[in-house]
Amino acid sequence: MPQQEQRPQLVAAFDGLAVACTGDVLFALWQKPATWARFDELEQQMEAMARDHETFIVCQLILSSSTPPNAALRARLRVVMRRFEGRMRYLISVPLGDAIWMGIVRVIMRGLAIISGHAATSSVSATAEEALERVAWAAGGRTPDREALVAAVLAACSELGVTRAEVGL
């Protein structure tokens, strides 16, 4: 695999959302609530991944300082998920926080997956470590090794001032 595929490249940092890519994996770290503007940033980065890769994986780590999207944004999420159907190979969501937060995110993400018809290509992981295992399970020819994946997550953390411990790595 070429060396540049192994090094994380921070794609965007936007007021409470950091997106970092390595190979065909896009990591989104949500520190603040899901808003239209923040989701616009994520969608733009997903479009870039779709231009650069036949298929790709999205792994979003959602801190408890974030909040779930409102109904209008959830509807938009369904539309975007459908638009990337066949391109987004797998979507992994990781709620980072207490059991109540984890339950809220799990219900929302599973509901979106079922409604949009992506239940087979999305999951909610209990930890960042479990999410990395899911990435390895869904890996393709351009998916880098675990070390590069962790480096990408840590690059996103660095942009938002989030510690490694806060994401569980």
Summary of the structure (lengths in Angstrom):
residues: 169
radius of gyration: 14.3
end to end distance: 24.4
largest distance: 42.1
contacts: 555
relative contact order: 0.20
helix: 50%
strand: 22%
